[in-house]
């Protein structure tokens, strides 16, 4: 029984010892083997690997993928014309030499991100100090980002290389500080209101001009129409007078009778009209007939 237990214990110890000597490197990582605190080997290819059991050798892993570093602070920077602006940026970078990275930067990706953040910000501050706000918002922004990238590469590849590659540096936003932004918005709002008021005034003036022209045209049209109507009416009255004159000239008694009828129409226009006159008046001569007031001759 003791022999079986010894065999099982020995097997478990051997299995534990074997497992401590095996490790797997993922395709997304570098495997760094340490021997008594010193870098013994850097494994760049994925797969199963062997090492001495602890404490003789240990292994750690560093990400080999393309990493992104975003700006985290909102401290304003001064442009060439002393304008305070806030920029957002990001950097694409990766660890290319784990040995140099561990010796000169740190043991993990966070250490490199912290130092790279400081270097990139200083490079942006230096380049923005040379440029105006217009340059930051125009096509010259590409030159700015290229210069920043060159400065960052110069630092990370200096006397003590970081073992990293900086792939790209990009600006995502350029804006004034909040106080200046509010002032700019107020000026823009005032300018838009001024333009709107000017357009309203111009529109009102044009409207008054159009209405005045329309009123003038209406008065001219009415005056011309009244003139033409009076002319036609005058011509009609003249033609009627001429016709009456010709007719009355042919038969004076009929003319007198017609005029009397017109006078009767004018005098008795309503049923309620009342007139008090002398029957012997010439006004009713047409109604009495031509012989109404004379004495009939005696018959022989």
C-alpha positions in Angstrom: 0.0 0.0 0.0 2.8 2.4 0.9 4.5 1.5 -2.4 1.3 2.4 -4.4 1.1 5.7 -2.6 4.7 6.5 -3.2 4.2 5.8 -6.9 1.2 8.0 -7.1 2.9 10.8 -5.2 6.0 10.5 -7.4 3.8 10.7 -10.5 2.0 13.8 -9.3 5.2 15.5 -8.5 6.6 14.6 -11.9 3.5 15.9 -13.6 3.6 19.1 -11.6 7.3 19.5 -12.4 6.6 18.8 -16.1 3.7 21.3 -16.3 5.9 24.0 -14.7 8.4 23.6 -17.6 5.8 23.9 -20.3 4.1 27.1 -21.5 2.2 28.2 -24.5 2.8 31.5 -26.4 -0.3 32.9 -28.1 -0.1 34.3 -31.6 -1.0 37.7 -30.2 1.8 37.8 -27.6 5.5 37.7 -27.1 6.8 35.2 -24.5 9.7 36.5 -22.4 11.7 34.0 -20.4 13.5 35.3 -17.3 16.4 33.5 -15.6 17.0 34.8 -12.1 15.5 38.1 -13.0 17.4 38.5 -16.3 15.9 38.1 -19.8 17.0 34.8 -21.0 15.0 34.4 -24.2 12.2 36.2 -26.2 9.8 33.9 -28.0 8.1 35.5 -31.0 6.4 32.5 -32.6 3.3 30.9 -31.2 3.3 27.4 -29.9 4.3 25.1 -27.0 7.7 25.9 -25.4 9.9 24.6 -22.6 11.7 26.3 -19.7 13.3 25.4 -16.4 10.9 25.2 -13.5 10.6 28.1 -11.1 12.5 29.7 -9.5 15.2 29.0 -12.1 13.1 30.4 -15.0 9.9 32.4 -15.2 7.8 33.6 -18.2 5.8 36.7 -18.9 3.8 37.9 -21.8 3.7 41.2 -23.8 1.1 42.1 -26.3 2.4 42.2 -29.9 -0.8 43.6 -31.5 -1.3 47.1 -32.9 -2.3 49.2 -29.9 -4.2 52.5 -29.8 -3.4 55.3 -27.4 -6.1 58.0 -27.1 -5.5 61.4 -25.5 -6.8 61.6 -22.0 -6.2 65.2 -20.9 -8.0 68.4 -21.9 -5.3 70.9 -21.1 -5.4 73.8 -23.6 -2.4 74.5 -25.9 -1.3 77.9 -27.3 -1.2 78.6 -31.0 1.2 81.0 -32.8 -1.4 83.8 -32.3 -1.7 82.9 -28.6 -5.1 81.3 -28.9 -6.0 78.6 -26.4 -7.2 75.4 -28.1 -8.0 71.9 -27.0 -7.1 69.0 -29.3 -8.0 65.3 -29.2 -5.6 62.9 -30.8 -4.7 59.2 -31.0 -1.6 57.2 -31.7 -1.3 53.7 -33.3 1.7 51.9 -32.0 3.1 48.4 -31.3 6.0 46.7 -29.4 8.6 45.6 -31.8 11.5 44.6 -29.6 10.4 43.2 -26.2 14.0 43.1 -24.8 14.5 46.8 -25.4 11.0 47.6 -24.2 11.4 45.8 -20.9 14.8 47.3 -20.2 14.0 50.9 -21.2 10.2 51.3 -20.7 8.5 48.8 -18.5 7.1 45.3 -18.0 3.7 45.9 -19.5 1.8 47.9 -22.2 0.5 50.4 -19.7 4.0 51.7 -18.9 4.7 52.3 -22.6 1.3 54.1 -23.0 2.0 56.4 -20.1 5.4 57.5 -21.4 4.2 57.7 -25.0 1.3 59.9 -24.0 3.7 62.4 -22.4 6.0 62.4 -25.5 3.2 62.9 -27.9 1.6 65.7 -26.0 4.9 67.6 -25.8 5.4 67.1 -29.5 1.9 68.5 -30.2 2.5 71.4 -27.9 5.7 72.3 -29.7 4.2 72.0 -33.2 1.0 73.9 -32.4 3.0 76.8 -31.0 4.4 77.3 -34.5 1.0 77.3 -36.2 -2.2 79.3 -36.3 -5.7 78.1 -35.7 -6.3 78.4 -39.5 -3.4 76.0 -40.1 -5.0 73.5 -37.6 -8.3 73.5 -39.5 -6.9 73.5 -43.1 -4.9 70.9 -45.1 -1.8 71.9 -43.2 -3.0 69.7 -40.4 -1.5 66.7 -42.3 1.9 68.4 -42.1 1.4 69.0 -38.4 0.7 65.3 -37.7 3.6 64.2 -39.8 6.0 66.5 -37.9 4.6 65.2 -34.6 5.1 61.6 -35.7 8.7 62.4 -36.7 9.4 64.0 -33.3 7.9 61.0 -31.4 10.0 58.5 -33.5 13.1 60.5 -32.8 12.5 60.1 -29.1 11.6 56.4 -29.1 14.5 55.6 -31.4 17.0 57.7 -29.4 20.1 56.7 -27.4 17.9 54.3 -25.4 15.5 52.8 -27.9 12.0 51.9 -26.5 11.6 48.9 -28.8 8.3 50.3 -30.2 7.1 51.4 -33.6 4.8 54.4 -34.0 2.5 53.7 -36.9 0.4 56.7 -37.1 -0.5 60.0 -35.2 -3.9 61.6 -35.8 -5.8 64.6 -34.6 -9.5 63.9 -34.2 -10.8 67.3 -32.9 -9.6 70.9 -32.6 -11.6 73.3 -30.6 -11.3 76.5 -28.6 -11.5 76.4 -24.8 -15.0 76.6 -23.4 -14.9 80.3 -22.6 -13.7 81.3 -26.0 -16.2 78.9 -27.6 -19.0 80.6 -25.9 -17.7 84.0 -27.0 -17.4 82.7 -30.6 -20.9 81.3 -30.5 -22.3 84.6 -29.2 -20.5 86.6 -32.0 -21.8 84.1 -34.6 -25.3 84.4 -33.2 -25.1 88.2 -33.2 -23.8 88.2 -36.8 -26.6 85.9 -37.9 -29.2 88.1 -36.2 -27.7 91.1 -37.9 -27.9 89.5 -41.3 -31.4 88.3 -40.6 -32.5 91.8 -39.6 -30.9 93.2 -42.7 -32.6 90.7 -44.9 -36.0 91.5 -43.2 -35.5 95.2 -43.7 -34.5 94.7 -47.3 -37.6 92.5 -47.8 -39.9 95.0 -46.1 -38.5 97.8 -48.3 -39.0 95.7 -51.4 -42.5 94.8 -50.3 -43.4 98.5 -49.8 -41.9 99.3 -53.1 -44.0 96.6 -54.8 -47.2 97.6 -53.0 -46.6 101.3 -53.9 -46.0 100.4 -57.6 -49.2 98.2 -57.6 -51.2 101.0 -56.0 -49.9 103.4 -58.6 -50.7 101.0 -61.5 -54.2 100.5 -60.0 -54.8 104.3 -59.9 -53.5 104.7 -63.4 -55.7 101.9 -64.6 -58.8 103.3 -62.9 -58.1 106.8 -64.2 -57.6 105.5 -67.8 -60.8 103.4 -67.5 -62.7 106.4 -66.2 -61.3 108.6 -69.0 -62.3 106.1 -71.6 -65.7 105.6 -70.0 -66.4 109.4 -69.9 -65.2 109.6 -73.5 -67.5 106.9 -74.6 -70.4 108.3 -72.6 -69.8 111.8 -74.1 -69.8 110.3 -77.5 -73.0 108.4 -76.7 -74.7 111.5 -75.3 -73.7 113.5 -78.4 -75.0 110.8 -80.7 -78.3 110.6 -78.6 -78.6 114.4 -78.7 -78.0 114.4 -82.5 -80.6 111.7 -82.9 -83.1 113.5 -80.7 -82.5 116.8 -82.6 -83.1 115.1 -85.9 -86.3 113.4 -84.6 -87.6 116.5 -82.9 -86.9 118.6 -86.0 -89.2 116.4 -88.0 -92.2 116.7 -85.6 -92.1 119.5 -83.1 -95.4 118.5 -81.4 -94.0 115.0 -80.8 -90.9 116.5 -79.3 -92.9 118.7 -76.9 -95.0 115.6 -76.0 -91.8 113.5 -75.4 -90.3 116.2 -73.2 -93.5 116.4 -71.2 -93.4 112.6 -70.6 -89.8 112.9 -69.3 -90.9 115.7 -66.9 -93.8 113.5 -65.7 -91.5 110.6 -65.1 -89.1 112.8 -63.1 -92.0 114.3 -61.1 -94.0 111.1 -60.4 -91.1 108.8 -59.7 -92.7 107.2 -56.6 -96.2 106.2 -55.6 -95.9 108.4 -52.4 -95.1 111.6 -54.3 -97.8 114.3 -53.9 -98.0 117.5 -56.0 -100.2 120.5 -55.6 -100.5 122.4 -58.9 -102.9 124.5 -60.8 -104.8 122.5 -63.4 -104.7 125.4 -65.8 -100.9 125.2 -65.7 -99.1 124.5 -68.9 -97.4 121.5 -67.1 -100.4 119.3 -67.9 -100.9 120.7 -71.4 -99.7 117.5 -73.0 -102.3 115.4 -71.0 -105.2 117.7 -71.9 -104.5 117.5 -75.6 -104.0 120.3 -78.1 -107.6 121.6 -77.8 -108.2 121.0 -74.1 -108.2 124.8 -73.2 -109.9 126.3 -76.3 -113.7 126.8 -76.8 -115.2 124.6 -79.5 -116.5 126.6 -82.6 -120.3 126.8 -83.0 -121.9 124.5 -85.5 -123.7 126.1 -88.3 
